[in-house]
Amino acid sequence: MSATGKLKVVINKPACCGYGVCAEICPDVYKLDENGIVYVDDEIVPEGQEDLAREGADACPQNAIKLVSA
């Protein structure tokens, strides 16, 4: 991670199949559009949500979400 410890969400939208597991685990970070496809309001994970954001990304059956150092 970078010195600031911030994480950035990278979404591969074409890979998302709309299972919604990420949003169930971490609704403060992951949102679903009208088609059930994941998006984020802000690509930077809010402080204190890092563990849940990782868990949500790891739970994606399609590996459509990655977290990288911001």
Gaussian input, Z-matrix of N, CA and C with variables (Angstrom, degrees):
# hf/3-21g

backbone

0 1
 N
 C     1     B1
 C     2     B2     1     A1
 N     3     B3     2     A2     1     D1
 C     4     B4     3     A3     2     D2
 C     5     B5     4     A4     3     D3
 N     6     B6     5     A5     4     D4
 C     7     B7     6     A6     5     D5
 C     8     B8     7     A7     6     D6
 N     9     B9     8     A8     7     D7
 C    10    B10     9     A9     8     D8
 C    11    B11    10    A10     9     D9
 N    12    B12    11    A11    10    D10
 C    13    B13    12    A12    11    D11
 C    14    B14    13    A13    12    D12
 N    15    B15    14    A14    13    D13
 C    16    B16    15    A15    14    D14
 C    17    B17    16    A16    15    D15
 N    18    B18    17    A17    16    D16
 C    19    B19    18    A18    17    D17
 C    20    B20    19    A19    18    D18
 N    21    B21    20    A20    19    D19
 C    22    B22    21    A21    20    D20
 C    23    B23    22    A22    21    D21
 N    24    B24    23    A23    22    D22
 C    25    B25    24    A24    23    D23
 C    26    B26    25    A25    24    D24
 N    27    B27    26    A26    25    D25
 C    28    B28    27    A27    26    D26
 C    29    B29    28    A28    27    D27
 N    30    B30    29    A29    28    D28
 C    31    B31    30    A30    29    D29
 C    32    B32    31    A31    30    D30
 N    33    B33    32    A32    31    D31
 C    34    B34    33    A33    32    D32
 C    35    B35    34    A34    33    D33
 N    36    B36    35    A35    34    D34
 C    37    B37    36    A36    35    D35
 C    38    B38    37    A37    36    D36
 N    39    B39    38    A38    37    D37
 C    40    B40    39    A39    38    D38
 C    41    B41    40    A40    39    D39
 N    42    B42    41    A41    40    D40
 C    43    B43    42    A42    41    D41
 C    44    B44    43    A43    42    D42
 N    45    B45    44    A44    43    D43
 C    46    B46    45    A45    44    D44
 C    47    B47    46    A46    45    D45
 N    48    B48    47    A47    46    D46
 C    49    B49    48    A48    47    D47
 C    50    B50    49    A49    48    D48
 N    51    B51    50    A50    49    D49
 C    52    B52    51    A51    50    D50
 C    53    B53    52    A52    51    D51
 N    54    B54    53    A53    52    D52
 C    55    B55    54    A54    53    D53
 C    56    B56    55    A55    54    D54
 N    57    B57    56    A56    55    D55
 C    58    B58    57    A57    56    D56
 C    59    B59    58    A58    57    D57
 N    60    B60    59    A59    58    D58
 C    61    B61    60    A60    59    D59
 C    62    B62    61    A61    60    D60
 N    63    B63    62    A62    61    D61
 C    64    B64    63    A63    62    D62
 C    65    B65    64    A64    63    D63
 N    66    B66    65    A65    64    D64
 C    67    B67    66    A66    65    D65
 C    68    B68    67    A67    66    D66
 N    69    B69    68    A68    67    D67
 C    70    B70    69    A69    68    D68
 C    71    B71    70    A70    69    D69
 N    72    B72    71    A71    70    D70
 C    73    B73    72    A72    71    D71
 C    74    B74    73    A73    72    D72
 N    75    B75    74    A74    73    D73
 C    76    B76    75    A75    74    D74
 C    77    B77    76    A76    75    D75
 N    78    B78    77    A77    76    D76
 C    79    B79    78    A78    77    D77
 C    80    B80    79    A79    78    D78
 N    81    B81    80    A80    79    D79
 C    82    B82    81    A81    80    D80
 C    83    B83    82    A82    81    D81
 N    84    B84    83    A83    82    D82
 C    85    B85    84    A84    83    D83
 C    86    B86    85    A85    84    D84
 N    87    B87    86    A86    85    D85
 C    88    B88    87    A87    86    D86
 C    89    B89    88    A88    87    D87
 N    90    B90    89    A89    88    D88
 C    91    B91    90    A90    89    D89
 C    92    B92    91    A91    90    D90
 N    93    B93    92    A92    91    D91
 C    94    B94    93    A93    92    D92
 C    95    B95    94    A94    93    D93
 N    96    B96    95    A95    94    D94
 C    97    B97    96    A96    95    D95
 C    98    B98    97    A97    96    D96
 N    99    B99    98    A98    97    D97
 C   100   B100    99    A99    98    D98
 C   101   B101   100   A100    99    D99
 N   102   B102   101   A101   100   D100
 C   103   B103   102   A102   101   D101
 C   104   B104   103   A103   102   D102
 N   105   B105   104   A104   103   D103
 C   106   B106   105   A105   104   D104
 C   107   B107   106   A106   105   D105
 N   108   B108   107   A107   106   D106
 C   109   B109   108   A108   107   D107
 C   110   B110   109   A109   108   D108
 N   111   B111   110   A110   109   D109
 C   112   B112   111   A111   110   D110
 C   113   B113   112   A112   111   D111
 N   114   B114   113   A113   112   D112
 C   115   B115   114   A114   113   D113
 C   116   B116   115   A115   114   D114
 N   117   B117   116   A116   115   D115
 C   118   B118   117   A117   116   D116
 C   119   B119   118   A118   117   D117
 N   120   B120   119   A119   118   D118
 C   121   B121   120   A120   119   D119
 C   122   B122   121   A121   120   D120
 N   123   B123   122   A122   121   D121
 C   124   B124   123   A123   122   D122
 C   125   B125   124   A124   123   D123
 N   126   B126   125   A125   124   D124
 C   127   B127   126   A126   125   D125
 C   128   B128   127   A127   126   D126
 N   129   B129   128   A128   127   D127
 C   130   B130   129   A129   128   D128
 C   131   B131   130   A130   129   D129
 N   132   B132   131   A131   130   D130
 C   133   B133   132   A132   131   D131
 C   134   B134   133   A133   132   D132
 N   135   B135   134   A134   133   D133
 C   136   B136   135   A135   134   D134
 C   137   B137   136   A136   135   D135
 N   138   B138   137   A137   136   D136
 C   139   B139   138   A138   137   D137
 C   140   B140   139   A139   138   D138
 N   141   B141   140   A140   139   D139
 C   142   B142   141   A141   140   D140
 C   143   B143   142   A142   141   D141
 N   144   B144   143   A143   142   D142
 C   145   B145   144   A144   143   D143
 C   146   B146   145   A145   144   D144
 N   147   B147   146   A146   145   D145
 C   148   B148   147   A147   146   D146
 C   149   B149   148   A148   147   D147
 N   150   B150   149   A149   148   D148
 C   151   B151   150   A150   149   D149
 C   152   B152   151   A151   150   D150
 N   153   B153   152   A152   151   D151
 C   154   B154   153   A153   152   D152
 C   155   B155   154   A154   153   D153
 N   156   B156   155   A155   154   D154
 C   157   B157   156   A156   155   D155
 C   158   B158   157   A157   156   D156
 N   159   B159   158   A158   157   D157
 C   160   B160   159   A159   158   D158
 C   161   B161   160   A160   159   D159
 N   162   B162   161   A161   160   D160
 C   163   B163   162   A162   161   D161
 C   164   B164   163   A163   162   D162
 N   165   B165   164   A164   163   D163
 C   166   B166   165   A165   164   D164
 C   167   B167   166   A166   165   D165
 N   168   B168   167   A167   166   D166
 C   169   B169   168   A168   167   D167
 C   170   B170   169   A169   168   D168
 N   171   B171   170   A170   169   D169
 C   172   B172   171   A171   170   D170
 C   173   B173   172   A172   171   D171
 N   174   B174   173   A173   172   D172
 C   175   B175   174   A174   173   D173
 C   176   B176   175   A175   174   D174
 N   177   B177   176   A176   175   D175
 C   178   B178   177   A177   176   D176
 C   179   B179   178   A178   177   D177
 N   180   B180   179   A179   178   D178
 C   181   B181   180   A180   179   D179
 C   182   B182   181   A181   180   D180
 N   183   B183   182   A182   181   D181
 C   184   B184   183   A183   182   D182
 C   185   B185   184   A184   183   D183
 N   186   B186   185   A185   184   D184
 C   187   B187   186   A186   185   D185
 C   188   B188   187   A187   186   D186
 N   189   B189   188   A188   187   D187
 C   190   B190   189   A189   188   D188
 C   191   B191   190   A190   189   D189
 N   192   B192   191   A191   190   D190
 C   193   B193   192   A192   191   D191
 C   194   B194   193   A193   192   D192
 N   195   B195   194   A194   193   D193
 C   196   B196   195   A195   194   D194
 C   197   B197   196   A196   195   D195
 N   198   B198   197   A197   196   D196
 C   199   B199   198   A198   197   D197
 C   200   B200   199   A199   198   D198
 N   201   B201   200   A200   199   D199
 C   202   B202   201   A201   200   D200
 C   203   B203   202   A202   201   D201
 N   204   B204   203   A203   202   D202
 C   205   B205   204   A204   203   D203
 C   206   B206   205   A205   204   D204
 N   207   B207   206   A206   205   D205
 C   208   B208   207   A207   206   D206
 C   209   B209   208   A208   207   D207

   B1=1.4417
   B2=1.5114
   B3=1.3190
   B4=1.4557
   B5=1.5176
   B6=1.3132
   B7=1.4567
   B8=1.5211
   B9=1.3208
   B10=1.4551
   B11=1.5267
   B12=1.3351
   B13=1.4549
   B14=1.5135
   B15=1.3170
   B16=1.4648
   B17=1.5231
   B18=1.3202
   B19=1.4559
   B20=1.5172
   B21=1.3161
   B22=1.4583
   B23=1.5230
   B24=1.3198
   B25=1.4653
   B26=1.5277
   B27=1.3250
   B28=1.4593
   B29=1.5294
   B30=1.3293
   B31=1.4687
   B32=1.5244
   B33=1.3210
   B34=1.4551
   B35=1.5283
   B36=1.3334
   B37=1.4711
   B38=1.5261
   B39=1.3351
   B40=1.4715
   B41=1.5335
   B42=1.3199
   B43=1.4705
   B44=1.5265
   B45=1.3342
   B46=1.4622
   B47=1.5213
   B48=1.3237
   B49=1.4711
   B50=1.5258
   B51=1.3212
   B52=1.4561
   B53=1.5137
   B54=1.3103
   B55=1.4608
   B56=1.5322
   B57=1.3336
   B58=1.4645
   B59=1.5162
   B60=1.3185
   B61=1.4605
   B62=1.5252
   B63=1.3156
   B64=1.4699
   B65=1.5293
   B66=1.3286
   B67=1.4679
   B68=1.5236
   B69=1.3257
   B70=1.4654
   B71=1.5197
   B72=1.3241
   B73=1.4628
   B74=1.5287
   B75=1.3236
   B76=1.4664
   B77=1.5328
   B78=1.3272
   B79=1.4685
   B80=1.5276
   B81=1.3240
   B82=1.4643
   B83=1.5218
   B84=1.3171
   B85=1.4679
   B86=1.5186
   B87=1.3333
   B88=1.4582
   B89=1.5226
   B90=1.3236
   B91=1.4659
   B92=1.5201
   B93=1.3267
   B94=1.4550
   B95=1.5180
   B96=1.3382
   B97=1.4583
   B98=1.5339
   B99=1.3217
   B100=1.4707
   B101=1.5241
   B102=1.3386
   B103=1.4662
   B104=1.5254
   B105=1.3421
   B106=1.4515
   B107=1.5204
   B108=1.3261
   B109=1.4622
   B110=1.5288
   B111=1.3269
   B112=1.4589
   B113=1.5281
   B114=1.3242
   B115=1.4612
   B116=1.5177
   B117=1.3163
   B118=1.4619
   B119=1.5137
   B120=1.3323
   B121=1.4578
   B122=1.5246
   B123=1.3291
   B124=1.4608
   B125=1.5181
   B126=1.3214
   B127=1.4685
   B128=1.5275
   B129=1.3341
   B130=1.4600
   B131=1.5331
   B132=1.3176
   B133=1.4668
   B134=1.5278
   B135=1.3431
   B136=1.4670
   B137=1.5263
   B138=1.3071
   B139=1.4573
   B140=1.5238
   B141=1.3121
   B142=1.4554
   B143=1.5191
   B144=1.3437
   B145=1.4647
   B146=1.5263
   B147=1.3277
   B148=1.4645
   B149=1.5270
   B150=1.3145
   B151=1.4686
   B152=1.5232
   B153=1.3380
   B154=1.4683
   B155=1.5227
   B156=1.3285
   B157=1.4647
   B158=1.5268
   B159=1.3272
   B160=1.4727
   B161=1.5277
   B162=1.3301
   B163=1.4695
   B164=1.5303
   B165=1.3292
   B166=1.4576
   B167=1.5204
   B168=1.3291
   B169=1.4608
   B170=1.5285
   B171=1.3309
   B172=1.4668
   B173=1.5246
   B174=1.3378
   B175=1.4614
   B176=1.5262
   B177=1.3230
   B178=1.4754
   B179=1.5247
   B180=1.3397
   B181=1.4647
   B182=1.5292
   B183=1.3181
   B184=1.4579
   B185=1.5249
   B186=1.3392
   B187=1.4720
   B188=1.5206
   B189=1.3341
   B190=1.4636
   B191=1.5244
   B192=1.3286
   B193=1.4646
   B194=1.5213
   B195=1.3193
   B196=1.4599
   B197=1.5237
   B198=1.3098
   B199=1.4643
   B200=1.5147
   B201=1.3248
   B202=1.4629
   B203=1.5264
   B204=1.3159
   B205=1.4639
   B206=1.5267
   B207=1.3223
   B208=1.4688
   B209=1.5092
   A1=110.27
   A2=115.67
   A3=119.70
   A4=110.13
   A5=115.51
   A6=120.57
   A7=111.90
   A8=117.04
   A9=120.52
   A10=111.57
   A11=117.07
   A12=120.65
   A13=113.65
   A14=117.32
   A15=120.63
   A16=110.68
   A17=115.26
   A18=122.14
   A19=109.60
   A20=115.23
   A21=122.01
   A22=108.41
   A23=116.29
   A24=122.51
   A25=109.09
   A26=116.09
   A27=122.32
   A28=106.92
   A29=115.49
   A30=120.77
   A31=110.13
   A32=115.58
   A33=122.42
   A34=106.30
   A35=116.27
   A36=120.27
   A37=114.08
   A38=119.72
   A39=118.31
   A40=113.06
   A41=117.50
   A42=120.55
   A43=112.05
   A44=117.49
   A45=121.11
   A46=110.38
   A47=115.58
   A48=121.41
   A49=112.21
   A50=116.95
   A51=120.69
   A52=115.47
   A53=118.37
   A54=120.10
   A55=111.20
   A56=116.93
   A57=120.99
   A58=115.30
   A59=117.85
   A60=120.91
   A61=110.29
   A62=116.88
   A63=120.88
   A64=110.82
   A65=116.75
   A66=121.32
   A67=111.87
   A68=117.35
   A69=120.02
   A70=110.74
   A71=116.47
   A72=121.56
   A73=111.32
   A74=117.39
   A75=121.38
   A76=110.98
   A77=117.30
   A78=120.63
   A79=114.20
   A80=117.70
   A81=119.61
   A82=112.08
   A83=117.30
   A84=121.14
   A85=110.54
   A86=117.47
   A87=122.22
   A88=111.10
   A89=115.39
   A90=123.35
   A91=107.73
   A92=115.91
   A93=121.28
   A94=109.17
   A95=116.40
   A96=119.89
   A97=109.90
   A98=116.98
   A99=121.12
   A100=112.82
   A101=117.08
   A102=121.32
   A103=112.53
   A104=116.72
   A105=121.06
   A106=113.98
   A107=116.95
   A108=121.65
   A109=108.66
   A110=115.48
   A111=121.40
   A112=112.30
   A113=115.00
   A114=122.62
   A115=107.43
   A116=117.00
   A117=122.23
   A118=108.83
   A119=116.47
   A120=120.64
   A121=110.58
   A122=115.89
   A123=122.53
   A124=106.83
   A125=117.03
   A126=119.20
   A127=113.27
   A128=117.82
   A129=121.01
   A130=109.03
   A131=116.18
   A132=121.49
   A133=108.96
   A134=117.44
   A135=120.17
   A136=112.12
   A137=115.49
   A138=120.83
   A139=109.48
   A140=116.13
   A141=121.75
   A142=113.81
   A143=117.77
   A144=121.50
   A145=112.79
   A146=116.51
   A147=120.31
   A148=113.21
   A149=117.52
   A150=120.25
   A151=111.67
   A152=117.10
   A153=120.32
   A154=111.04
   A155=117.18
   A156=120.24
   A157=110.18
   A158=116.72
   A159=120.73
   A160=110.52
   A161=115.52
   A162=119.68
   A163=110.56
   A164=116.75
   A165=120.78
   A166=112.47
   A167=116.71
   A168=120.84
   A169=110.60
   A170=116.60
   A171=120.97
   A172=112.01
   A173=117.26
   A174=121.70
   A175=112.90
   A176=117.41
   A177=120.17
   A178=109.92
   A179=117.57
   A180=120.05
   A181=112.99
   A182=117.82
   A183=122.21
   A184=113.32
   A185=116.72
   A186=120.77
   A187=111.89
   A188=115.90
   A189=121.42
   A190=113.45
   A191=117.24
   A192=121.18
   A193=109.65
   A194=115.03
   A195=121.59
   A196=108.04
   A197=116.17
   A198=122.22
   A199=107.43
   A200=115.71
   A201=121.81
   A202=108.61
   A203=115.64
   A204=120.08
   A205=108.82
   A206=114.66
   A207=119.58
   A208=110.55
   D1=159.00
   D2=177.83
   D3=-72.98
   D4=171.98
   D5=-178.49
   D6=-61.84
   D7=-30.09
   D8=-179.55
   D9=-77.35
   D10=-21.09
   D11=179.38
   D12=79.60
   D13=8.63
   D14=-178.72
   D15=-78.76
   D16=146.18
   D17=176.14
   D18=-114.75
   D19=144.05
   D20=177.84
   D21=-115.88
   D22=137.18
   D23=178.36
   D24=-89.35
   D25=128.97
   D26=174.80
   D27=-119.47
   D28=120.45
   D29=-176.34
   D30=-111.65
   D31=132.52
   D32=172.00
   D33=-98.48
   D34=86.22
   D35=-174.02
   D36=-56.60
   D37=-40.57
   D38=179.05
   D39=-61.16
   D40=-24.45
   D41=-179.71
   D42=-82.41
   D43=-19.12
   D44=-176.83
   D45=-70.84
   D46=127.39
   D47=179.07
   D48=-105.73
   D49=5.03
   D50=173.78
   D51=78.06
   D52=26.74
   D53=177.61
   D54=-64.83
   D55=-34.18
   D56=176.45
   D57=80.73
   D58=7.55
   D59=-178.98
   D60=-61.44
   D61=-40.39
   D62=-179.15
   D63=-58.93
   D64=-44.88
   D65=-178.60
   D66=-70.55
   D67=-30.69
   D68=175.57
   D69=-66.92
   D70=-40.31
   D71=-177.87
   D72=-75.99
   D73=-42.75
   D74=-174.18
   D75=-136.77
   D76=72.40
   D77=-177.24
   D78=-67.41
   D79=-17.24
   D80=177.64
   D81=-74.06
   D82=-18.17
   D83=-179.80
   D84=-110.07
   D85=-52.75
   D86=-173.08
   D87=-95.60
   D88=129.69
   D89=177.64
   D90=-119.71
   D91=160.61
   D92=176.56
   D93=-118.95
   D94=134.94
   D95=177.99
   D96=-79.98
   D97=-174.95
   D98=-176.16
   D99=-63.27
   D100=-17.82
   D101=177.32
   D102=-99.47
   D103=3.43
   D104=179.48
   D105=83.62
   D106=11.65
   D107=-178.97
   D108=-89.91
   D109=136.84
   D110=-175.84
   D111=-69.14
   D112=144.05
   D113=170.53
   D114=-150.75
   D115=169.24
   D116=175.84
   D117=-128.89
   D118=146.57
   D119=175.30
   D120=-72.87
   D121=-33.92
   D122=-179.76
   D123=-139.68
   D124=127.95
   D125=-176.81
   D126=-71.50
   D127=-14.17
   D128=176.74
   D129=-89.17
   D130=125.80
   D131=-179.38
   D132=-69.29
   D133=128.22
   D134=178.98
   D135=-61.57
   D136=146.21
   D137=177.91
   D138=-56.02
   D139=135.04
   D140=-179.91
   D141=91.31
   D142=-10.49
   D143=-179.83
   D144=-104.77
   D145=5.25
   D146=-173.73
   D147=-59.76
   D148=-45.91
   D149=-177.69
   D150=-64.48
   D151=-44.49
   D152=178.47
   D153=-67.33
   D154=-36.41
   D155=178.08
   D156=-63.83
   D157=-41.77
   D158=176.70
   D159=-62.84
   D160=-45.13
   D161=-179.37
   D162=-61.35
   D163=-43.00
   D164=178.32
   D165=-63.01
   D166=-43.10
   D167=178.50
   D168=-65.11
   D169=-43.54
   D170=-179.09
   D171=-65.48
   D172=-27.44
   D173=-177.53
   D174=-80.56
   D175=-10.65
   D176=-177.88
   D177=-64.61
   D178=118.78
   D179=-178.60
   D180=-65.80
   D181=-21.77
   D182=-178.39
   D183=-100.41
   D184=0.35
   D185=-176.11
   D186=53.51
   D187=41.30
   D188=-178.27
   D189=-84.72
   D190=-8.51
   D191=-176.67
   D192=-122.16
   D193=131.18
   D194=175.16
   D195=-126.42
   D196=148.29
   D197=173.08
   D198=-114.30
   D199=129.93
   D200=-179.88
   D201=-128.30
   D202=161.51
   D203=176.40
   D204=-66.38
   D205=135.90
   D206=-179.64
   D207=-86.60

